[in-house]
């Protein structure tokens, strides 16, 4: 019987992953790029269908990934140490799933070998969002959605 090699996300802790492995966990859905509103009274987080101005909506990728946290100070840089702090991460997020001891979904690019499956599964934000620049901040509450929730 041949030995089966476990994929890195099953054989390594998040802290043991190298930079390339860590980055490849991202499925490229861009749900983390959705602008969010937090209720001051309850700390509940609400997703909007508004996305960061630096998101390429067709590719679901940041147009300036290396400088994102400088350009957008509230942009989150996930690490193995802080991933579980972000309770708002969507329930489909690979970082959240792996940190919680779950496996990757069948549509994840590391399983399928292609990013097309993220769009086919309806997980990517492509075609569902508009740029934050097109809506005044005072009107963001009018753009709250439920399809990207973390529940």
N, C-alpha and C positions, 0 to 999 in steps of 0.2 A: 504494500500500500504506500502510495507516494505521500510525502509530507506536504501538507498544504500550508502555505505561508499566509499568515494573517495580514490584512492590510494595516498600514501604519496607524490608522485611527482606532484600531482594535488592539494593537500590540504595544502602543506607546501611550504614555500619559500626555496630556496637552503640554506640560512643561518639557517633555523630552522631544517634542517635534521640532524639526528645524524650520527655518523661516519659510521655505518653499512648501513644506507639508502644511504648516499653519495656514498660509495664505490659500492653499488649495482646498481647505475646508469650506471656504466661502463659495456658496453655490451661484453667486452673481444675481440674486433675485432683486437686490437693491431696496428691499423693504426697510432696511436700517436707514436708508436715505430719505424715507418719508418724514416730513416734518411732523412733529408731535407737540401736543399741548398737554400740560400737566395741571390738574386741578389743585389750586393752592390749599383747599380745605381737606381734601381726601388723599392727595398725592397720586390719584388715578391718572394714567397716561392714556391719551386719546390720539390715535393716528389720523392724519389727514391724507388726502390724495395729492397733496402738494409735495414736491420734491426739491431737494437742494438744487440751487442754480448750476452747480458743477456736475450734475449727473447727466451723462449721455443716456437719454431715455431709451434709445434703440438697443444700445449695447449693455445697458444696466451697469455702467461702470463710471467711476469718477474721471473727469477730464484732467484732473491734476491730483492724482492719488497721493503722490509723495508729499505734497504741500497742503493736503486737505485740512489738517488740524490747525494750520496757521491761517488759511483762508477762511475757515469756518470754525471758530473757537469751540463751539458746542459739538463738533463732529467727534464721534467716539472712536478711540483707538482700542479695539479689543485686545486683551492679552489673556494668557492662561490664568493669571492671577485675578483679573477683574471681570471675567465674562459672566459669572453668576450674579454680579452686582446689578446688572442691567435686566431687571425683571420685565422690561418692555420688549426684549428681543422676541420676535415672532416665534411661535411654537414650531415653525418649520426650519428655523435657523440651525445650521449644522453645529455652530459653536455652542449654542445652548443645548442641543440634543446630546452631543458628546460629553459636555460638562455634567449633564444630568445622568450619564451612564446609558444613554439610548444609542441606537444605531442610526446610520444615515438612511433617509428615505430612498425608495427604489428609483426615483427620478433624479437623484443627485448626480452631478457630472462625474464624481469619482466612481460611481457605480456604473453609469451608462457610457462614459467616455466622451460625452458631448454635452455642451451647454444648452443645446436645443430642447432637451427634456425639461428644463426648468420652465421654459416658456410654454411647452406643450402641456405641462401639468398645471398651468395657470398660477404658478407661484411668482413669476417675474412681474415687475410693475409695468413693463412695457405695454403701452396702449391704455393704461388705467390712471395715468397721473398727468399733472400739469406743473409747470415750474412755479416755485414760490414767488418769483418775481412778478407773476401776473395777477397776484391777489394781495391787496393791502393786509397787513398783519391783523388789523381790527376785524377783518372778515374771515379769518382762518377757521373760526368755530363753525362757519357754514359749510366747511369742507371736510368734516369728520367722517370717517369711514369705519366699517366693521370687518371688512375682508382681510385685514392684515393684523388682526389682534393677536395678543400673546397668550390668550386663554386656551 
